[in-house]
Amino acid sequence: MKHRCPICKAATDSEQNAEFPFCSERCRMRDLGNWASESYVVSEPVFDADELETGSKSTAEEPGEEDEDFKGFPKPNDTIH
């Protein structure tokens, strides 16, 4: 598989390069350093901030409410046998 190194953009090949997708150990270590120094960030939050404040999911149903998709179906028995 041919690809470009994510660090220096040099051409790499998975069949010839043990460091794939990087072109060299140097670029692989630079990438690891970027992760360790928190240079890379996730562009969107993984969780909802309201969820952290309340301590529960914001979409959680109240006890006794039925999920719209499962109305009319019996609820599963949660006991473990």
N, C-alpha and C positions, 0 to 999 in steps of 0.2 A: 504494500500500500504506500503510495507516494503522498507526501504531505509537506507542509512548511513548518519549520521550527517555530513554536509560539513566542520564543524570546528574540531570536535574531533573524527570523524569516528565511533562513537557508533551507534549501531542499533537503528532505530526509526520505529514507525508504525503510519500511518496517522489515524488509527482508535482509537488508545490509547493515542496519544500524541498531545495536543493542539498546541504545538510549532512546529509541523511538517513543514518543513523537518529537523528542528533542534531537538536535543534531550532535550534541556532545554532552559529556558529563558536566562541563562548565555551565551550559545552558540549563541542564536539569537542576543543578545546585542553585543557580540564580532563581529559578522558579520556586524551589523549596524555600529559599530565603525570602522571597516575596510573600509566600503564605505565612512564614514565621513572623515576619515584621508587620503583618496585617496590611500589606499594600493592596491585596485583593479584597474587595467587599462585595456583599450580596446587594444587588440593586433594589430589591424590594424586601420588606420585612417578612420573615418566615411565619410569624405569628401576629395576631391582632393585639394591639396595645390594651384594648378594653378587656381582653381575656386575662391579661396579667393582673390588672387592677382588681377584677372581681374574683379571680381565682378559679373561674370555671369558663367553659366555652360560652360565647355570647349567643350561639345558636341552640343552646341546650333547651330542651322542652321542659315544661312544667310537668310534675308528676300527674298522671291521669290524662294528659293530652296524647292524642294518637297522631302518628305520622300520616300525612295525607295519602301517601302511596299505599299504606297498609290498612286503611280503614276497612273494617268488616272481617279482617283475618284474626284468628286467635293469637294472643301473645305467647311467645315461647316460655316454657317452664325453665326458670334459671337455676333450679336446684341441681346439684351435682350428685350423681349416683355412684 
